[in-house]
Amino acid sequence: MSERKPVPIIPLGTKAVCPVCHKPSYSLGGMHPQCALARADAKTRAALKAKAVTDEKRAVKKPWSKICPKCKRQVPSRRMVCDCGQELALVGSKPSSVALSAHDHN
């Protein structure tokens, strides 16, 4: 048996070369249909992955933390002032005017 591969009858220079796989393409557009699908799927997958990563970053809230209304960072719930300078309210506490009015009625 011979180890040599057969020589193609059609020279490579006459056919269009697929921009994805760099092999001769016999389709009219110059790109194999499966290569076109792979290229489109890669763009779509990259866009979906980028969106999923940003959604995960927004959705993950650590326990015992609160979100600063000014800079949207998560800070520990015991902190009273964020790094950006925003004063933070206590989690689950009533505003002082409501607490004072409730105290006066008793």
Sequence and secondary structure as in RCSB ss.txt:
>XXXX:A:sequence
MSERKPVPIIPLGTKAVCPVCHKPSYSLGGMHPQCALARADAKTRAALKAKAVTDEKRAVKKPWSKICPKCKRQV
PSRRMVCDCGQELALVGSKPSSVALSAHDHN
>XXXX:A:secstr
        SS GGGSEE TTT SEE STTSS HHHHHHHHHHHHHHHHHHHHHHHHHHH   TTEEE TTT  EE
ETT SB TTS B   TT   HHHHHHHHHH 
